[in-house]
Amino acid sequence: MDLRDVVLVGFSMGTGELARYVARYGHERVAKLAFLASLEPFLVARDDFHAAFPEADYVEIDGAPHGLLWTHADEVNTAPTTFLDK
């Protein structure tokens, strides 16, 4: 399979597999990575932290995970769509 511009999504332990994949094979064929309920540390590049992904989108929904679907249903439904539409 000669896939290009793929979007890889990992949840919980699967986020470790995403990090390992990018470390091993690079990100040339990857358009986006989505780390959901991530095991990794904070991965967004900042002025004081350069060992991360540049230009990353970081969305944190307050109150997660307890009561998330009842109190933040709109954010839960909007955040992934906004990310994928970029």
N, C-alpha and C positions, 0 to 999 in steps of 0.2 A: 504494500500500500504506500503510495507516494503522497501522503497527506501533507498539506501546507495550511498555514493560518488556522490551526486548530485551537479550540478553547478546551482546556483541561480543567476539570473540577474535582477537587478532593474534599472529603468530609472527615474530620477527626483524624484517625490514623492514616487515611488516604492522603492527607496533606503532606505527610512525610514522604510518601511515594512521589508526589509532585516535585518536592524539593530535590529528592534523589535523582529523578529523571532529568531535571534541568541541570543539575551539577554534572551528571554523566554525559548527557547528549547535547546540552546547550539549548538555546531558545529560538534558534533561527526559524524553525517551522511552527513555533507556538505564537499565536496571536495574543492569547490571554491565559492567565492562571487565576483560578478562583479557589481560595483557601477558606473553607467553611468550618467553623468551630475548630480552628487551627491548633495543631500541636507546636508549631514553630513559634519562635519569639517574634516580636514586632518586626515586620519585614519591609516597612515603607522607609525610603531614604529621607533623611532629615539633615539639617546642617550639622548636627552633633552625632549623626550615625550614618556612615556611608556604606556599610556592608549590607546593603539591602537592594531591593528593586527600585530603580529610578522611575519617576512618574507613575507610581502605583496609586491606585484608588483604594482608599481604606474606608470601610463603612462599619461602624460599630453601633449596634442597636442597644440602647440602655435597657437594663432589666433582663437581658438574655441570660440563661435560657428559660428561667421560671416565668410562666405566664406570658411568654413571648407572643404566641398566636392570638391571645385574647386582648392584650394591651397594645401591641404594635403590629397588628395584621397588615395595615397599609404599608408600613415600612418594609415588612418581610416580603410583600408582594412587589413592591416598587424597586427596591435596591438591586435585585438580580437583573431585572429587565433593563434598568438604567445602565448597569455595567455592561451587559451584552450588546446594547444599542450603540455604545461608543465606538 
